[in-house]
Amino acid sequence: MPKAKFTQSEKTTTAQNGATAEHVVEQIRSLIANGELRPGDRLPAERELAKQLGISRPSIRAGLRMLVARGVLRARHGSGTYVADGPPSLDSDQLSLLAELHGFTFDQMYEARQVLEVQAAGLAAERATPEHLAAISEEVAEMYAALEDPQQYLIHDIKFHRAIATASANPILATLVEMVSAVMYDQRRDTIGRAHDFKESVEMHQRLYRAIRSRKPDEARAAMHEHLALAHKAYRTEEGKLSKKKK
């Protein structure tokens, strides 16, 4: 892959404007917009970027961190920094903060899940690749293995839903589901331990997986709708037990 180059005018402009982290962000975004950096491309090393831009390494480092947080870049330990080649990974803290600021209720979060995930399930039934199906199936197997461990069960439940959203082949849907599911996880991990039986839940996940694997969009949407309704009811039961315990 040819290395991305910054022109002398870009270097000069950056230096004249103070060479802040925001300038690094704009330069990288410009290279992506111009097609000089593509999904999966590896960025030059930090030292080389600093030399090309003519700015300090701390500014480079700060700018790259901002782009990683926004899901534009992905850092791989021991390998380098790459342009994201999959669904953006956005910081769920943004949604958590909005929830606290505007008082989003758990019922509203479940409504959002119904809107997003029911349609994602239908799309997954139409578009899922063998790799997508394998990822969904793996999470079902992990849920069966975690029937006696509520916290682990919840983790694989969340990953199952994210795998379906990814299989929809719509990166916007996948990103939104990831953000909402992260907030849901933060809320439900405090109550999940009060659930006594995950048998019905895991069977619903299995049914949903089979509908997607069988390429039946209507059945997949119906299964997701029913599953989310049961999950909402289960949370309400767990929450009630938690409230009584606190009293």
C-alpha positions as CSV (number, residue, x, y, z in Angstrom):
1,M,0.0,0.0,0.0
2,P,1.5,3.4,-0.9
3,K,2.1,5.6,2.1
4,A,-0.2,8.6,2.6
5,K,1.7,11.8,2.0
6,F,1.0,15.3,3.3
7,T,1.8,18.2,1.0
8,Q,4.2,21.0,2.0
9,S,1.2,23.4,2.0
10,E,-0.6,21.1,4.5
11,K,2.5,21.0,6.7
12,T,2.9,24.8,6.6
13,T,-0.8,25.4,7.3
14,T,-0.8,23.0,10.2
15,A,2.3,24.7,11.7
16,Q,0.9,28.2,11.3
17,N,-2.3,27.2,13.1
18,G,-0.6,25.8,16.2
19,A,-0.4,22.1,15.2
20,T,-3.1,21.0,17.7
21,A,-4.6,17.6,17.9
22,E,-7.6,18.9,16.0
23,H,-5.4,19.6,13.0
24,V,-4.2,16.0,13.0
25,V,-7.9,14.9,13.0
26,E,-8.7,17.1,10.1
27,Q,-5.6,15.9,8.1
28,I,-6.5,12.3,8.6
29,R,-10.1,12.8,7.7
30,S,-9.1,14.7,4.6
31,L,-6.9,11.7,3.5
32,I,-9.8,9.3,4.1
33,A,-12.2,11.6,2.2
34,N,-9.8,11.9,-0.7
35,G,-9.4,8.1,-0.9
36,E,-5.7,8.2,0.0
37,L,-6.5,6.2,3.1
38,R,-9.0,3.3,2.8
39,P,-10.6,0.9,5.2
40,G,-8.0,-1.4,6.6
41,D,-5.0,0.7,5.7
42,R,-2.3,1.0,8.3
43,L,-1.2,4.6,9.2
44,P,2.4,5.5,9.1
45,A,4.2,5.2,12.5
46,E,3.8,8.0,15.0
47,R,7.3,9.2,14.4
48,E,6.8,9.4,10.7
49,L,3.5,11.1,11.0
50,A,5.0,13.7,13.2
51,K,7.8,14.3,10.7
52,Q,5.4,14.5,7.7
53,L,3.1,17.0,9.5
54,G,6.0,18.9,11.2
55,I,4.3,18.8,14.6
56,S,5.0,17.2,17.9
57,R,4.5,13.5,18.7
58,P,2.2,14.4,21.7
59,S,-0.1,16.2,19.3
60,I,-0.1,13.3,16.9
61,R,-0.8,10.9,19.7
62,A,-3.7,13.1,21.0
63,G,-5.2,13.4,17.5
64,L,-5.1,9.7,16.9
65,R,-6.7,9.0,20.2
66,M,-9.6,11.3,19.3
67,L,-10.1,9.4,16.0
68,V,-9.9,6.0,17.7
69,A,-12.6,7.2,20.2
70,R,-14.8,8.3,17.3
71,G,-14.5,4.9,15.7
72,V,-12.6,6.2,12.6
73,L,-9.4,4.5,13.5
74,R,-8.6,1.3,15.4
75,A,-5.5,0.7,17.4
76,R,-4.0,-2.9,17.4
77,H,-1.6,-3.6,20.2
78,G,1.9,-4.3,18.8
79,S,0.8,-3.7,15.2
80,G,-0.2,-0.1,14.7
81,T,-3.1,2.2,14.0
82,Y,-5.5,1.3,11.1
83,V,-8.5,2.9,9.4
84,A,-11.6,1.1,10.6
85,D,-12.8,-1.5,8.2
86,G,-16.0,-2.5,10.0
87,P,-18.9,-0.9,11.7
88,P,-17.8,2.1,13.7
89,S,-17.3,1.6,17.4
90,L,-18.7,4.6,19.1
91,D,-18.3,5.4,22.7
92,S,-21.4,4.4,24.6
93,D,-20.6,7.0,27.2
94,Q,-22.2,9.6,24.9
95,L,-25.5,7.8,25.0
96,S,-25.2,7.1,28.7
97,L,-24.6,10.8,29.3
98,L,-27.7,11.7,27.2
99,A,-29.7,9.2,29.2
100,E,-28.8,10.8,32.4
101,L,-29.3,14.3,31.1
102,H,-32.7,13.8,29.5
103,G,-33.9,11.0,31.8
104,F,-34.3,8.2,29.3
105,T,-36.2,5.4,30.8
106,F,-35.6,1.7,30.6
107,D,-38.9,1.3,28.8
108,Q,-37.7,3.8,26.2
109,M,-34.5,2.0,25.7
110,Y,-36.4,-1.2,25.0
111,E,-38.6,0.6,22.5
112,A,-35.5,1.7,20.7
113,R,-34.2,-1.9,20.7
114,Q,-37.5,-3.0,19.2
115,V,-37.2,-0.5,16.4
116,L,-33.6,-1.3,15.7
117,E,-33.2,-5.0,16.4
118,V,-36.4,-6.4,14.9
119,Q,-35.5,-4.9,11.5
120,A,-31.9,-5.9,11.9
121,A,-32.9,-9.5,12.5
122,G,-35.0,-9.5,9.2
123,L,-32.0,-8.1,7.3
124,A,-29.7,-10.6,8.9
125,A,-31.9,-13.4,7.6
126,E,-31.5,-12.0,4.1
127,R,-27.9,-11.0,4.2
128,A,-25.9,-13.1,6.7
129,T,-22.8,-14.7,5.4
130,P,-21.5,-18.1,6.7
131,E,-19.1,-16.1,8.9
132,H,-21.9,-14.1,10.4
133,L,-23.9,-17.3,11.0
134,A,-20.9,-18.9,12.7
135,A,-20.5,-15.9,15.0
136,I,-24.2,-15.9,16.0
137,S,-24.1,-19.7,16.6
138,E,-21.0,-19.4,18.7
139,E,-22.8,-16.9,21.1
140,V,-25.8,-19.3,21.4
141,A,-23.4,-22.1,22.4
142,E,-21.7,-19.8,24.9
143,M,-25.0,-18.9,26.5
144,Y,-25.8,-22.6,26.9
145,A,-22.5,-23.0,28.6
146,A,-23.2,-20.0,30.9
147,L,-26.6,-21.0,32.1
148,E,-25.3,-21.1,35.7
149,D,-23.3,-17.9,35.5
150,P,-25.7,-14.9,35.1
151,Q,-22.9,-12.3,34.4
152,Q,-21.3,-14.4,31.7
153,Y,-24.7,-15.2,30.2
154,L,-25.5,-11.5,30.0
155,I,-22.1,-10.8,28.2
156,H,-22.8,-13.5,25.5
157,D,-26.4,-12.3,25.2
158,I,-25.2,-8.8,24.3
159,K,-22.6,-10.2,21.9
160,F,-25.4,-12.3,20.3
161,H,-27.4,-9.3,19.5
162,R,-24.4,-7.4,18.2
163,A,-23.6,-10.3,15.9
164,I,-27.1,-10.2,14.5
165,A,-26.8,-6.4,13.9
166,T,-23.5,-6.9,12.2
167,A,-25.1,-9.6,10.0
168,S,-27.6,-7.1,8.8
169,A,-24.8,-5.7,6.7
170,N,-25.9,-2.2,7.6
171,P,-23.1,-0.5,9.5
172,I,-25.4,2.3,10.8
173,L,-27.7,-0.2,12.4
174,A,-24.8,-2.2,13.8
175,T,-23.3,0.9,15.4
176,L,-26.6,2.0,16.9
177,V,-27.3,-1.5,18.3
178,E,-23.8,-1.6,19.8
179,M,-24.3,1.8,21.5
180,V,-27.7,0.9,22.9
181,S,-26.7,-2.6,24.0
182,A,-23.7,-1.1,25.9
183,V,-26.1,1.1,27.9
184,M,-28.5,-1.8,28.5
185,Y,-25.6,-4.0,29.7
186,D,-24.5,-1.3,32.2
187,Q,-28.1,-1.2,33.6
188,R,-28.9,-4.9,33.6
189,R,-25.7,-6.3,35.1
190,D,-26.9,-5.0,38.5
191,T,-30.1,-7.1,38.3
192,I,-29.2,-10.1,36.2
193,G,-28.1,-12.1,39.2
194,R,-31.7,-12.2,40.4
195,A,-32.8,-14.2,37.4
196,H,-33.2,-17.9,38.3
197,D,-33.7,-19.6,35.0
198,F,-32.3,-18.7,31.6
199,K,-33.7,-21.8,29.8
200,E,-36.6,-19.9,28.1
201,S,-34.2,-17.1,27.1
202,V,-31.6,-19.3,25.5
203,E,-34.3,-21.3,23.7
204,M,-35.6,-18.0,22.2
205,H,-32.1,-17.1,21.1
206,Q,-31.8,-20.5,19.5
207,R,-35.1,-20.0,17.7
208,L,-34.0,-16.6,16.5
209,Y,-30.7,-18.0,15.2
210,R,-32.5,-20.8,13.3
211,A,-34.8,-18.3,11.6
212,I,-31.9,-16.3,10.4
213,R,-30.0,-19.4,9.3
214,S,-33.1,-20.6,7.4
215,R,-33.3,-17.3,5.6
216,K,-36.8,-16.5,6.9
217,P,-36.9,-12.7,7.5
218,D,-40.5,-12.6,8.8
219,E,-39.9,-15.4,11.3
220,A,-36.7,-13.7,12.4
221,R,-38.4,-10.4,13.0
222,A,-41.3,-12.1,14.9
223,A,-38.8,-14.1,17.0
224,M,-36.8,-10.9,17.9
225,H,-39.9,-9.0,18.8
226,E,-41.1,-11.8,21.1
227,H,-37.6,-12.2,22.6
228,L,-37.3,-8.5,23.4
229,A,-40.7,-8.4,25.0
230,L,-39.8,-11.3,27.2
231,A,-36.5,-9.7,28.1
232,H,-38.2,-6.5,29.0
233,K,-40.6,-8.5,31.3
234,A,-37.6,-10.3,32.9
235,Y,-35.8,-7.1,33.6
236,R,-38.9,-5.7,35.3
237,T,-39.0,-8.8,37.5
238,E,-35.3,-8.6,38.4
239,E,-35.6,-4.8,39.1
240,G,-38.6,-5.5,41.4
241,K,-36.5,-8.0,43.4
242,L,-33.6,-5.5,43.7
243,S,-35.9,-2.8,44.9
244,K,-37.4,-5.0,47.6
245,K,-33.9,-6.1,48.7
246,K,-32.8,-2.4,49.1
247,K,-35.9,-1.7,51.3
